[in-house]
């Protein structure tokens, strides 16, 4: 009993200061172990759990992005098909436009050739029609084979030309027809003074020839009366009667024909005036007319 107590006292004695130190170190070790566990937990969290979580999140994001990429790829594929289809359609359209452009170019070339041919034909026909108009002008009725010449005959010639070749001139362009008519009127009016001088000279020449014819006619009548008187009285004809009568008749015939010569000369001068008018008309027309 005494030993037991002693042992017990010894045990109790052992748990004194050294036991208290041991407990303290145990507590420190326990606290350190907790800190280490906490550190291990934090370490494990940051180096095991968190990376796994982040990897899972990243995998999910990757899967989502992969899905989106695939959707976009499908969309891009559809768009590429649409683009290819539109490119094909555009290519076909371009080919069609190119064909139409070639056709249009060909039509333009044909139209240009046709236009040039039409212009050439029109120029030729216009020259022919204007030539016909000038021929009609030269054939304008002469006033010098009438009983009394018309002082306004030259001014009537443009109207005469219009009546004769009006259907031809109507086939010309309006500006060409109007220009020709205006030039005919203009140059006929400018030549009217020369024409009036010709008419005056013609009247004087005709009057002179008629006076000569009347004089010769009187002398012939007197000679005839002398011959008839001698015949009725049974007397011989005066000396040189027949020769004188023949001379008077010859002079009368010449004077009578001279009136026609005066008319012909006046008509020739009138035609010259018409030729001058026609020449001025032609020169001015082809100078001013459009090609």
Helices and strands as residue ranges (DSSP letters): H 2-14, H 17-44, I 45-49, H 50-138, G 143-145, H 153-169, H 174-190, H 192-233, H 241-288
